[in-house]
Amino acid sequence: MAAIVQAIGLSKQVKSPRLEELPLQILHEVSFSLDAGDSLAIVGSSGSGKSTLLGLLAGLDEPTAGRVLLNGVDLFGLDEDGRARLRGELAGFVFQSFQLLPALNALENVMLPLELQGVTAAKARATLALQNVGLSARLHHLPKHLSGGEQQRVALARAFVTQPKILFADEPTGNLDAATGAQIIELMLELNRAQGTTLILVTHDENLAARCGKQLQLAAGRVV
């Protein structure tokens, strides 16, 4: 079975703020592969390159060298529009800061990716997704009227409603207290198992990292 995610020699340099200095090496030749349904925690100290790696894997940033294959497609063989289309077909996202649209209620936030895909039963599917994360009584609440944990549940429902093959999560419990974070971990892993989604997440949360099938530890941009 072909890997659903492959990183091959991924490196990222950025120009130093001081022109006379050498470029900064953010990532150095990172390689790994994941099969469908795997879960991977990317861990390491602050500044080790975790979020940069996640951005490259999702095609939100371009590497200085190396390749990423998503479901067999060479991500950086595509132009920006092509990468966006591939993300739309394959990926869901969960962020530390929830990234909900403040003017839309919970149901509308979850319906949005389905509507962008032209799904006709968007409302029914979004309603079911919110029921699955325990928010059937909060469908018509705006984000400002939801707690942090509830907002992250909406974000999880939105990420999983398109049944993505790959879920990228950047510090999904970072803005939550320990108890709420633990609930979100359970929910995310439960949804991950139920849908067979491949989960790739950046986390400082040792409990969350330990629950993933694989861990990739970075130090100064290199795999430890």
N, CA, C and O of each residue as an XYZ file, in Angstrom:
896
protein
N       0.855     -1.198      0.000
C       0.000      0.000      0.000
C       0.888      1.244      0.000
O       1.799      1.356      0.820
N       0.631      2.166     -0.902
C       1.430      3.394     -0.981
C       1.129      4.280      0.228
O      -0.008      4.351      0.693
N       2.157      4.948      0.723
C       1.988      5.878      1.842
C       1.071      7.019      1.424
O       1.112      7.467      0.278
N       0.239      7.491      2.361
C      -0.638      8.618      2.029
C       0.100      9.945      2.183
O      -0.233     10.923      1.513
N       1.111      9.983      3.073
C       1.944     11.178      3.241
C       3.405     10.754      3.193
O       3.825      9.858      3.925
N       4.169     11.397      2.333
C       5.607     11.162      2.272
C       6.337     12.497      2.256
O       6.054     13.365      1.431
N       7.270     12.646      3.171
C       8.176     13.798      3.156
C       9.560     13.275      2.778
O      10.060     12.330      3.388
N      10.173     13.890      1.778
C      11.452     13.408      1.263
C      12.461     14.562      1.279
O      12.393     15.479      0.460
N      13.397     14.495      2.230
C      14.479     15.484      2.288
C      14.022     16.919      2.400
O      14.605     17.807      1.777
N      12.973     17.162      3.196
C      12.409     18.512      3.293
C      13.347     19.450      4.033
O      13.737     19.179      5.169
N      13.706     20.539      3.397
C      14.537     21.563      4.013
C      13.911     22.929      3.777
O      13.252     23.157      2.763
N      14.124     23.830      4.724
C      13.598     25.189      4.605
C      14.624     26.184      5.144
O      15.048     26.101      6.297
N      15.010     27.121      4.285
C      15.875     28.229      4.674
C      15.103     29.530      4.536
O      14.244     29.663      3.664
N      15.410     30.477      5.390
C      14.870     31.825      5.224
C      16.021     32.811      5.329
O      17.029     32.539      5.981
N      15.863     33.945      4.688
C      16.910     34.972      4.736
C      17.044     35.500      6.157
O      16.055     35.700      6.861
N      18.274     35.717      6.554
C      18.533     36.307      7.864
C      18.102     37.774      7.845
O      18.235     38.438      6.817
N      17.586     38.294      8.974
C      17.245     39.730      9.041
C      18.444     40.619      8.711
O      18.289     41.717      8.175
N      19.640     40.128      9.041
C      20.861     40.874      8.712
C      21.409     40.341      7.393
O      21.754     39.164      7.286
N      21.486     41.198      6.409
C      21.844     40.776      5.057
C      23.214     40.119      4.982
O      23.446     39.251      4.140
N      24.135     40.536      5.876
C      25.496     39.994      5.788
C      25.602     38.586      6.384
O      26.616     37.910      6.210
N      24.543     38.145      7.091
C      24.602     36.830      7.727
C      24.079     35.743      6.788
O      23.334     36.024      5.849
N      24.477     34.504      7.055
C      24.017     33.361      6.266
C      22.513     33.156      6.483
O      21.970     33.564      7.510
N      21.837     32.516      5.502
C      20.415     32.224      5.696
C      20.196     31.351      6.943
O      21.074     30.590      7.348
N      19.009     31.483      7.537
C      18.656     30.659      8.695
C      18.090     29.328      8.213
O      17.183     29.302      7.381
N      18.618     28.234      8.729
C      18.142     26.892      8.360
C      17.057     26.491      9.352
O      17.349     26.162     10.502
N      15.795     26.521      8.900
C      14.671     26.208      9.794
C      14.442     24.703      9.875
O      14.190     24.166     10.954
N      14.531     24.018      8.724
C      14.396     22.555      8.664
C      15.533     21.989      7.841
O      15.975     22.605      6.872
N      16.011     20.800      8.231
C      17.139     20.206      7.528
C      16.835     18.749      7.173
O      16.879     17.874      8.037
N      16.530     18.497      5.916
C      16.385     17.147      5.348
C      15.522     16.224      6.206
O      15.979     15.184      6.679
N      14.278     16.624      6.394
C      13.321     15.809      7.152
C      12.639     14.825      6.201
O      12.097     15.227      5.172
N      12.668     13.545      6.545
C      12.025     12.509      5.733
C      11.237     11.564      6.638
O      11.707     11.180      7.709
N      10.038     11.196      6.197
C       9.237     10.159      6.875
C       8.059      9.823      5.971
O       7.797     10.523      4.993
N       7.349      8.746      6.306
C       6.131      8.409      5.561
C       5.071      7.884      6.517
O       5.381      7.307      7.559
N       3.818      8.096      6.143
C       2.677      7.652      6.936
C       1.706      6.885      6.047
O       1.466      7.258      4.899
N       1.154      5.810      6.595
C       0.099      5.078      5.898
C      -1.264      5.631      6.312
O      -1.382      6.318      7.326
N      -2.275      5.330      5.532
C      -3.634      5.789      5.841
C      -4.034      5.322      7.236
O      -3.853      4.157      7.592
N      -4.582      6.253      8.020
C      -5.040      5.929      9.371
C      -3.992      6.093     10.447
O      -4.312      6.000     11.632
N      -2.734      6.338     10.065
C      -1.682      6.589     11.058
C      -1.951      7.900     11.797
O      -2.645      8.781     11.291
N      -1.390      8.010     12.999
C      -1.417      9.291     13.716
C       0.015      9.642     14.109
O       0.741      8.813     14.657
N       0.409     10.882     13.821
C       1.777     11.336     14.057
C       1.756     12.620     14.875
O       1.071     13.579     14.520
N       2.519     12.634     15.985
C       2.715     13.853     16.760
C       4.095     14.414     16.427
O       5.102     13.715     16.543
N       4.134     15.676     16.015
C       5.403     16.369     15.773
C       5.705     17.165     17.043
O       4.968     18.079     17.411
N       6.803     16.798     17.699
C       7.122     17.393     18.999
C       8.521     18.008     18.969
O       9.323     17.724     18.079
N       8.791     18.847     19.952
C      10.093     19.513     20.035
C       9.928     20.839     20.742
O       8.809     21.320     20.921
N      11.031     21.427     21.142
C      10.981     22.692     21.866
C      10.548     23.817     20.939
O      10.530     23.660     19.718
N      10.204     24.944     21.527
C       9.792     26.104     20.748
C      10.931     26.513     19.811
O      12.086     26.585     20.230
N      10.604     26.780     18.542
C      11.623     27.177     17.582
C      12.332     26.014     16.906
O      13.299     26.225     16.174
N      11.860     24.766     17.143
C      12.532     23.594     16.561
C      12.111     23.334     15.114
O      12.710     22.501     14.434
N      11.076     24.047     14.641
C      10.648     23.884     13.251
C       9.351     23.120     13.071
O       9.005     22.746     11.951
N       8.619     22.878     14.171
C       7.409     22.046     14.115
C       6.332     22.649     13.206
O       5.835     21.987     12.294
N       5.983     23.903     13.465
C       4.910     24.533     12.676
C       5.336     24.747     11.229
O       4.511     24.680     10.317
N       6.638     25.007     11.019
C       7.149     25.129      9.649
C       6.956     23.822      8.904
O       6.526     23.818      7.751
N       7.273     22.702      9.564
C       7.097     21.386      8.932
C       5.628     21.137      8.608
O       5.307     20.665      7.518
N       4.742     21.447      9.536
C       3.307     21.235      9.295
C       2.845     22.056      8.093
O       2.094     21.559      7.253
N       3.294     23.317      8.008
C       2.930     24.178      6.883
C       3.415     23.631      5.551
O       2.717     23.740      4.542
N       4.608     23.042      5.540
C       5.144     22.445      4.309
C       4.349     21.197      3.919
O       4.039     20.996      2.745
N       4.023     20.368      4.898
C       3.272     19.140      4.610
C       1.900     19.453      4.025
O       1.373     18.704      3.201
N       1.326     20.582      4.468
C       0.002     20.980      3.974
C       0.083     21.838      2.711
O      -0.946     22.207      2.145
N       1.296     22.155      2.270
C       1.443     22.980      1.070
C       1.096     24.430      1.283
O       0.816     25.151      0.326
N       1.110     24.877      2.552
C       0.838     26.282      2.856
C       2.100     27.122      2.704
O       2.037     28.350      2.655
N       3.252     26.444      2.629
C       4.545     27.097      2.459
C       5.350     26.209      1.516
O       5.033     25.031      1.355
N       6.377     26.758      0.897
C       7.187     25.983     -0.048
C       8.566     25.700      0.539
O       9.156     26.573      1.177
N       9.086     24.489      0.331
C      10.406     24.167      0.866
C      11.517     24.758      0.004
O      11.314     25.073     -1.168
N      12.687     24.899      0.604
C      13.877     25.272     -0.154
C      14.359     24.072     -0.961
O      14.867     24.223     -2.073
N      14.195     22.873     -0.388
C      14.561     21.633     -1.072
C      13.664     20.522     -0.541
O      13.115     20.619      0.557
N      13.523     19.458     -1.345
C      12.744     18.303     -0.908
C      11.355     18.259     -1.530
O      10.947     19.170     -2.251
N      10.642     17.185     -1.233
C       9.321     16.941     -1.832
C       8.346     16.466     -0.771
O       8.733     15.907      0.255
N       7.061     16.706     -1.047
C       5.971     16.136     -0.251
C       5.011     15.456     -1.217
O       4.563     16.065     -2.189
N       4.699     14.198     -0.949
C       3.684     13.482     -1.727
C       2.467     13.274     -0.833
O       2.571     12.674      0.236
N       1.318     13.771     -1.273
C       0.053     13.536     -0.572
C      -0.798     12.637     -1.442
O      -1.177     13.011     -2.552
N      -1.100     11.448     -0.938
C      -1.890     10.477     -1.701
C      -1.255     10.222     -3.077
O      -1.954     10.019     -4.070
N       0.082     10.237     -3.109
C       0.812      9.951     -4.340
C       1.037     11.141     -5.254
O       1.720     11.016     -6.270
N       0.467     12.310     -4.907
C       0.599     13.496     -5.757
C       1.733     14.366     -5.216
O       1.780     14.663     -4.022
N       2.646     14.773     -6.101
C       3.766     15.637     -5.723
C       3.233     17.054     -5.490
O       2.889     17.764     -6.435
N       3.172     17.446     -4.230
C       2.526     18.700     -3.836
C       3.167     19.908     -4.516
O       2.468     20.818     -4.962
N       4.486     19.913     -4.593
C       5.172     21.085     -5.125
C       5.453     20.966     -6.624
O       6.169     21.783     -7.202
N       4.874     19.927     -7.242
C       4.806     19.870     -8.695
C       3.574     20.607     -9.204
O       3.379     20.757    -10.410
N       2.734     21.070     -8.257
C       1.501     21.799     -8.588
C       1.715     23.292     -8.363
O       2.572     23.690     -7.574
N       0.927     24.123     -9.065
C       0.951     25.552     -8.757
C       0.088     25.799     -7.515
O      -0.493     24.870     -6.954
N       0.014     27.057     -7.100
C      -0.694     27.380     -5.851
C      -2.169     26.970     -5.908
O      -2.711     26.454     -4.930
N      -2.819     27.201     -7.060
C      -4.228     26.801     -7.209
C      -4.374     25.289     -7.125
O      -5.315     24.782     -6.513
N      -3.440     24.572     -7.742
C      -3.477     23.111     -7.705
C      -3.310     22.579     -6.295
O      -3.977     21.626     -5.893
N      -2.402     23.213     -5.540
C      -2.211     22.799     -4.137
C      -3.471     23.069     -3.320
O      -3.857     22.261     -2.475
N      -4.104     24.204     -3.578
C      -5.345     24.537     -2.851
C      -6.439     23.513     -3.166
O      -7.180     23.093     -2.277
N      -6.532     23.116     -4.446
C      -7.540     22.105     -4.828
C      -7.269     20.784     -4.125
O      -8.189     20.147     -3.612
N      -5.986     20.366     -4.103
C      -5.631     19.097     -3.468
C      -5.944     19.141     -1.970
O      -6.459     18.172     -1.412
N      -5.631     20.273     -1.321
C      -5.984     20.434      0.100
C      -7.485     20.295      0.301
O      -7.940     19.631      1.232
N      -8.257     20.936     -0.595
C      -9.711     20.873     -0.487
C     -10.244     19.453     -0.611
O     -11.234     19.094      0.026
N      -9.578     18.646     -1.440
C     -10.009     17.257     -1.644
C      -9.578     16.329     -0.508
O     -10.294     15.387     -0.169
N      -8.400     16.598      0.083
C      -7.790     15.622      0.986
C      -7.782     16.019      2.456
O      -7.832     15.154      3.331
N      -7.719     17.323      2.738
C      -7.284     17.737      4.077
C      -8.325     18.496      4.877
O      -9.178     19.192      4.327
N      -8.232     18.341      6.194
C      -8.949     19.178      7.145
C      -7.933     19.813      8.073
O      -6.806     19.332      8.192
N      -8.331     20.902      8.738
C      -7.403     21.649      9.591
C      -8.046     21.996     10.928
O      -9.223     22.350     10.992
N      -7.253     21.890     11.997
C      -7.668     22.372     13.319
C      -6.520     23.222     13.860
O      -5.363     22.801     13.845
N      -6.853     24.428     14.341
C      -5.833     25.366     14.796
C      -5.986     25.645     16.291
O      -7.052     25.442     16.870
N      -4.898     26.112     16.899
C      -4.918     26.475     18.309
C      -5.949     27.567     18.584
O      -6.616     27.554     19.619
N      -6.075     28.517     17.644
C      -6.940     29.682     17.868
C      -8.346     29.502     17.274
O      -9.073     30.478     17.086
N      -8.721     28.250     16.982
C     -10.067     27.856     16.531
C     -10.384     28.307     15.097
O     -10.885     27.517     14.297
N     -10.092     29.582     14.771
C     -10.300     30.101     13.408
C     -11.747     29.963     12.930
O     -11.998     29.677     11.759
N     -12.686     30.168     13.839
C     -14.098     30.206     13.445
C     -14.426     31.601     12.925
O     -13.831     32.587     13.359
N     -15.379     31.681     11.988
C     -15.810     32.983     11.478
C     -16.796     33.584     12.478
O     -17.841     32.986     12.734
N     -16.490     34.760     13.054
C     -17.284     35.280     14.172
C     -18.719     35.631     13.820
O     -19.589     35.613     14.691
N     -18.983     35.954     12.543
C     -20.345     36.358     12.153
C     -21.246     35.157     11.844
O     -22.449     35.323     11.644
N     -20.675     33.957     11.804
C     -21.451     32.751     11.510
C     -21.672     31.943     12.780
O     -20.781     31.851     13.624
N     -22.866     31.351     12.917
C     -23.101     30.499     14.080
C     -22.401     29.145     13.886
O     -21.794     28.894     12.845
N     -22.495     28.285     14.899
C     -21.778     27.001     14.869
C     -22.152     26.191     13.625
O     -21.279     25.666     12.933
N     -23.451     26.093     13.349
C     -23.906     25.314     12.194
C     -23.367     25.902     10.892
O     -22.901     25.163     10.025
N     -23.426     27.204     10.752
C     -22.952     27.855      9.520
C     -21.444     27.686      9.336
O     -20.964     27.513      8.216
N     -20.692     27.738     10.456
C     -19.250     27.525     10.376
C     -18.935     26.122      9.861
O     -18.020     25.944      9.057
N     -19.691     25.129     10.324
C     -19.433     23.746      9.917
C     -19.942     23.486      8.494
O     -19.373     22.673      7.765
N     -21.002     24.172      8.111
C     -21.536     24.011      6.740
C     -20.601     24.585      5.677
O     -20.599     24.135      4.531
N     -19.810     25.581      6.070
C     -19.043     26.355      5.088
C     -18.168     25.498      4.164
O     -18.266     25.658      2.948
N     -17.316     24.594      4.677
C     -16.484     23.813      3.741
C     -17.301     22.926      2.816
O     -16.898     22.676      1.680
N     -18.460     22.444      3.298
C     -19.334     21.632      2.445
C     -19.933     22.478      1.329
O     -20.018     22.043      0.181
N     -20.348     23.697      1.682
C     -20.923     24.592      0.673
C     -19.881     24.970     -0.378
O     -20.198     25.090     -1.561
N     -18.630     25.156      0.064
C     -17.559     25.469     -0.889
C     -17.321     24.301     -1.845
O     -16.880     24.501     -2.976
N     -17.611     23.085     -1.389
C     -17.469     21.902     -2.248
C     -18.726     21.640     -3.079
O     -18.745     20.733     -3.911
N     -19.776     22.437     -2.851
C     -21.016     22.244     -3.607
C     -21.862     21.082     -3.128
O     -22.669     20.551     -3.891
N     -21.691     20.672     -1.863
C     -22.468     19.563     -1.299
C     -23.903     20.034     -1.062
O     -24.121     21.075     -0.442
N     -24.873     19.278     -1.548
C     -26.270     19.715     -1.441
C     -26.844     19.503     -0.031
O     -27.656     20.305      0.432
N     -26.426     18.434      0.649
C     -26.974     18.134      1.978
C     -26.105     18.732      3.083
O     -25.912     18.116      4.131
N     -25.582     19.936      2.841
C     -24.626     20.535      3.777
C     -25.216     20.705      5.176
O     -24.547     20.423      6.170
N     -26.459     21.162      5.255
C     -27.049     21.440      6.572
C     -27.211     20.160      7.379
O     -26.891     20.129      8.567
N     -27.705     19.107      6.742
C     -27.911     17.835      7.456
C     -26.583     17.251      7.918
O     -26.481     16.759      9.042
N     -25.567     17.301      7.063
C     -24.265     16.735      7.425
C     -23.595     17.551      8.528
O     -22.961     16.991      9.423
N     -23.738     18.886      8.460
C     -23.146     19.738      9.489
C     -23.855     19.538     10.835
O     -23.210     19.536     11.884
N     -25.165     19.371     10.802
C     -25.931     19.118     12.026
C     -25.469     17.822     12.683
O     -25.277     17.771     13.898
N     -25.289     16.773     11.877
C     -24.828     15.483     12.392
C     -23.414     15.603     12.971
O     -23.109     15.029     14.017
N     -22.558     16.357     12.274
C     -21.179     16.529     12.748
C     -21.159     17.216     14.113
O     -20.365     16.849     14.980
N     -22.027     18.210     14.307
C     -22.090     18.903     15.598
C     -22.700     18.005     16.675
O     -22.304     18.079     17.838
N     -23.661     17.158     16.297
C     -24.191     16.171     17.250
C     -23.081     15.227     17.704
O     -23.013     14.856     18.875
N     -22.206     14.838     16.759
C     -21.130     13.894     17.065
C     -20.108     14.464     18.043
O     -19.401     13.707     18.709
N     -20.023     15.799     18.135
C     -19.092     16.409     19.100
C     -19.845     16.976     20.311
O     -19.298     17.760     21.087
N     -21.107     16.565     20.454
C     -21.867     16.921     21.654
C     -22.400     18.330     21.687
O     -22.594     18.893     22.765
N     -22.644     18.921     20.510
C     -23.090     20.316     20.473
C     -24.457     20.497     19.814
O     -24.728     21.547     19.232
N     -25.310     19.493     19.901
C     -26.612     19.618     19.246
C     -27.454     20.751     19.831
O     -28.368     21.242     19.169
N     -27.156     21.172     21.064
C     -27.909     22.273     21.691
C     -27.282     23.637     21.411
O     -27.765     24.655     21.907
N     -26.208     23.661     20.617
C     -25.485     24.914     20.392
C     -25.418     25.294     18.901
O     -24.597     26.122     18.509
N     -26.258     24.704     18.099
C     -26.168     24.892     16.644
C     -26.221     26.354     16.234
O     -25.517     26.766     15.311
N     -27.048     27.142     16.911
C     -27.299     28.516     16.461
C     -26.587     29.563     17.322
O     -26.932     30.744     17.283
N     -25.590     29.124     18.099
C     -24.807     30.054     18.909
C     -23.633     30.592     18.094
O     -22.973     29.850     17.367
N     -23.387     31.897     18.228
C     -22.199     32.492     17.616
C     -20.964     32.091     18.430
O     -21.089     31.779     19.615
N     -19.765     32.093     17.810
C     -18.550     31.730     18.548
C     -18.366     32.493     19.860
O     -17.904     31.921     20.848
N     -18.724     33.790     19.879
C     -18.508     34.588     21.098
C     -19.380     34.112     22.262
O     -19.113     34.445     23.416
N     -20.421     33.335     21.959
C     -21.300     32.806     23.003
C     -20.951     31.361     23.374
O     -21.701     30.705     24.097
N     -19.815     30.869     22.879
C     -19.359     29.512     23.174
C     -18.082     29.577     24.003
O     -17.288     30.506     23.862
N     -17.894     28.591     24.861
C     -16.633     28.506     25.618
C     -15.505     28.086     24.676
O     -15.751     27.691     23.536
N     -14.262     28.176     25.166
C     -13.124     27.753     24.347
C     -13.225     26.301     23.927
O     -12.954     25.958     22.777
N     -13.615     25.451     24.860
C     -13.776     24.028     24.528
C     -14.860     23.798     23.494
O     -14.707     22.969     22.597
N     -15.961     24.535     23.620
C     -17.049     24.403     22.641
C     -16.608     24.908     21.263
O     -16.952     24.313     20.241
N     -15.847     26.005     21.240
C     -15.354     26.512     19.957
C     -14.433     25.488     19.284
O     -14.490     25.299     18.069
N     -13.584     24.829     20.085
C     -12.699     23.829     19.491
C     -13.486     22.611     19.019
O     -13.083     21.962     18.054
N     -14.599     22.284     19.678
C     -15.464     21.203     19.202
C     -16.091     21.567     17.843
O     -16.187     20.731     16.945
N     -16.510     22.827     17.720
C     -17.033     23.290     16.422
C     -15.946     23.159     15.353
O     -16.208     22.709     14.237
N     -14.713     23.562     15.716
C     -13.598     23.471     14.768
C     -13.330     22.025     14.368
O     -13.023     21.751     13.208
N     -13.444     21.089     15.327
C     -13.273     19.665     15.007
C     -14.379     19.179     14.080
O     -14.119     18.460     13.115
N     -15.617     19.577     14.377
C     -16.741     19.188     13.514
C     -16.527     19.705     12.101
O     -16.766     18.990     11.128
N     -16.073     20.958     11.988
C     -15.813     21.547     10.668
C     -14.700     20.792      9.942
O     -14.784     20.560      8.736
N     -13.655     20.408     10.684
C     -12.523     19.711     10.064
C     -12.914     18.322      9.565
O     -12.468     17.888      8.504
N     -13.758     17.624     10.344
C     -14.092     16.239      9.997
C     -15.314     16.119      9.090
O     -15.549     15.047      8.531
N     -16.104     17.192      8.926
C     -17.374     17.072      8.201
C     -17.177     16.722      6.724
O     -18.050     16.122      6.097
N     -16.020     17.106      6.176
C     -15.744     16.777      4.765
C     -15.121     15.389      4.613
O     -14.758     14.974      3.512
N     -15.003     14.675      5.746
C     -14.387     13.342      5.781
C     -13.014     13.356      5.091
O     -12.788     12.628      4.125
N     -12.108     14.192      5.600
C     -10.796     14.321      4.965
C      -9.969     13.050      5.132
O     -10.128     12.317      6.108
N      -9.094     12.800      4.179
C      -8.159     11.672      4.308
C      -7.042     12.014      5.290
O      -6.479     11.125      5.929
N      -6.715     13.331      5.412
C      -5.623     13.773      6.280
C      -6.119     14.949      7.118
O      -6.745     15.868      6.590
N      -5.843     14.922      8.420
C      -6.167     16.057      9.281
C      -4.871     16.645      9.818
O      -4.068     15.943     10.431
N      -4.672     17.948      9.583
C      -3.537     18.680     10.128
C      -4.024     19.479     11.336
O      -5.003     20.219     11.246
N      -3.336     19.324     12.463
C      -3.743     20.047     13.674
C      -2.527     20.733     14.278
O      -1.504     20.094     14.523
N      -2.641     22.042     14.519
C      -1.536     22.821     15.069
C      -1.877     23.235     16.497
O      -2.682     24.142     16.708
N      -1.268     22.575     17.472
C      -1.504     22.843     18.902
C      -3.015     22.874     19.223
O      -3.508     23.874     19.746
N      -3.750     21.792     18.914
C      -5.214     21.836     19.059
C      -5.699     22.009     20.491
O      -6.842     22.410     20.712
N      -4.836     21.708     21.478
C      -5.251     21.893     22.878
C      -4.519     23.067     23.528
O      -4.621     23.258     24.739
N      -3.782     23.857     22.739
C      -2.915     24.904     23.282
C      -3.625     26.008     24.040
O      -3.058     26.587     24.966
N      -4.870     26.311     23.656
C      -5.608     27.403     24.311
C      -6.643     26.906     25.320
O      -7.512     27.664     25.752
N      -6.544     25.627     25.693
C      -7.570     25.032     26.546
C      -6.963     24.605     27.883
O      -5.776     24.288     27.961
N      -7.791     24.599     28.938
C      -7.310     24.076     30.220
C      -7.139     22.562     30.113
O      -7.602     21.948     29.151
N      -6.477     21.965     31.098
C      -6.088     20.549     31.011
C      -7.298     19.627     30.837
O      -7.269     18.711     30.016
N      -8.361     19.872     31.613
C      -9.521     18.984     31.554
C     -10.220     19.084     30.195
O     -10.582     18.069     29.599
N     -10.407     20.324     29.709
C     -11.054     20.521     28.403
C     -10.163     19.966     27.297
O     -10.647     19.345     26.350
N      -8.849     20.197     27.426
C      -7.906     19.664     26.447
C      -7.986     18.150     26.361
O      -7.924     17.583     25.270
N      -8.126     17.489     27.516
C      -8.227     16.024     27.536
C      -9.487     15.555     26.798
O      -9.460     14.548     26.090
N     -10.583     16.289     26.970
C     -11.828     15.940     26.256
C     -11.650     16.091     24.747
O     -12.119     15.257     23.972
N     -10.964     17.165     24.337
C     -10.738     17.410     22.905
C      -9.838     16.319     22.315
O     -10.057     15.868     21.191
N      -8.816     15.895     23.089
C      -7.946     14.803     22.634
C      -8.769     13.548     22.372
O      -8.645     12.926     21.317
N      -9.616     13.178     23.344
C     -10.447     11.972     23.194
C     -11.320     12.065     21.947
O     -11.434     11.121     21.165
N     -11.927     13.228     21.794
C     -12.846     13.436     20.675
C     -12.110     13.347     19.342
O     -12.587     12.707     18.405
N     -10.956     13.985     19.260
C     -10.199     14.002     18.009
C      -9.737     12.595     17.635
O      -9.820     12.200     16.472
N      -9.251     11.843     18.617
C      -8.776     10.491     18.334
C      -9.936      9.554     18.002
O      -9.795      8.639     17.191
N     -11.086      9.795     18.642
C     -12.280      8.997     18.352
C     -12.760      9.237     16.909
O     -13.070      8.294     16.181
N     -12.813     10.518     16.514
C     -13.205     10.853     15.139
C     -12.178     10.302     14.147
O     -12.531      9.822     13.069
N     -10.907     10.380     14.532
C      -9.820      9.878     13.705
C     -10.000      8.379     13.440
O      -9.877      7.919     12.304
N     -10.294      7.625     14.507
C     -10.493      6.171     14.360
C     -11.733      5.871     13.533
O     -11.710      5.017     12.647
N     -12.823      6.585     13.831
C     -14.106      6.306     13.159
C     -14.018      6.526     11.656
O     -14.633      5.792     10.882
N     -13.255      7.535     11.238
C     -13.194      7.869      9.811
C     -11.931      7.352      9.134
O     -11.788      7.484      7.918
N     -11.008      6.763      9.903
C      -9.767      6.271      9.309
C      -8.887      7.373      8.761
O      -8.094      7.157      7.845
N      -9.036      8.571      9.338
C      -8.265      9.733      8.897
C      -6.811      9.605      9.346
O      -6.539      9.091     10.431
N      -5.892     10.062      8.528
C      -4.489     10.164      8.920
C      -4.313     11.483      9.663
O      -4.650     12.547      9.142
N      -3.787     11.409     10.874
C      -3.716     12.581     11.752
C      -2.264     13.026     11.905
O      -1.403     12.237     12.296
N      -2.000     14.293     11.595
C      -0.664     14.867     11.782
C      -0.819     16.108     12.646
O      -1.495     17.060     12.256
N      -0.193     16.100     13.821
C      -0.399     17.246     14.694
C       0.896     17.712     15.334
O       1.792     16.923     15.638
N       0.961     19.020     15.527
C       2.032     19.664     16.281
C       1.507     19.875     17.690
O       0.410     20.401     17.877
N       2.292     19.463     18.688
C       1.795     19.634     20.048
C       2.935     19.743     21.056
O       3.999     19.150     20.885
N       2.680     20.524     22.121
C       3.536     20.531     23.314
C       2.936     19.611     24.379
O       3.550     19.371     25.418
N       1.742     19.102     24.114
C       0.973     18.328     25.086
C       1.484     16.884     25.103
O       1.227     16.121     24.172
N       2.211     16.512     26.167
C       2.811     15.172     26.226
C       1.749     14.078     26.222
O       1.963     13.003     25.662
N       0.587     14.354     26.856
C      -0.487     13.355     26.868
C      -1.005     13.092     25.469
O      -1.259     11.948     25.092
N      -1.161     14.167     24.700
C      -1.650     14.027     23.333
C      -0.618     13.301     22.469
O      -0.965     12.400     21.705
N       0.657     13.699     22.593
C       1.711     13.056     21.801
C       1.782     11.557     22.084
O       1.974     10.750     21.174
N       1.624     11.193     23.366
C       1.728      9.789     23.767
C       0.583      8.945     23.203
O       0.717      7.730     23.055
N      -0.539      9.593     22.892
C      -1.698      8.861     22.367
C      -1.590      8.603     20.861
O      -2.356      7.815     20.307
N      -0.642      9.264     20.206
C      -0.465      9.072     18.763
C       0.386      7.828     18.494
O       1.237      7.462     19.305
N       0.150      7.194     17.367
C       0.871      5.972     17.025
C       2.347      6.210     16.764
O       3.177      5.335     17.012
N       2.678      7.405     16.259
C       4.070      7.725     15.940
C       4.406      9.119     16.460
O       3.536      9.982     16.579
N       5.688      9.320     16.767
C       6.158     10.643     17.166
C       7.377     11.007     16.339
O       8.234     10.167     16.066
N       7.442     12.264     15.946
C       8.603     12.789     15.222
C       9.141     13.945     16.053
O       8.483     14.977     16.178
N      10.327     13.781     16.621
C      10.885     14.824     17.467
C      11.893     15.648     16.677
O      12.802     15.110     16.045
N      11.712     16.959     16.726
C      12.618     17.890     16.057
C      13.455     18.646     17.074
O      12.981     19.004     18.153
N      14.706     18.881     16.710
C      15.583     19.756     17.492
C      16.415     20.551     16.499
O      17.153     19.979     15.697
N      16.291     21.878     16.556
C      16.997     22.765     15.631
C      16.790     22.354     14.169
O      17.715     22.385     13.358
N      15.550     21.970     13.861
C      15.201     21.679     12.464
C      15.577     20.305     11.968
O      15.362     19.991     10.798
N      16.139     19.473     12.838
C      16.530     18.108     12.435
C      15.708     17.081     13.209
O      15.295     17.321     14.343
N      15.477     15.922     12.568
C      14.803     14.832     13.255
C      15.765     14.209     14.250
O      16.890     13.851     13.900
N      15.316     14.080     15.498
C      16.157     13.495     16.554
C      16.069     11.974     16.462
O      16.696     11.271     17.253
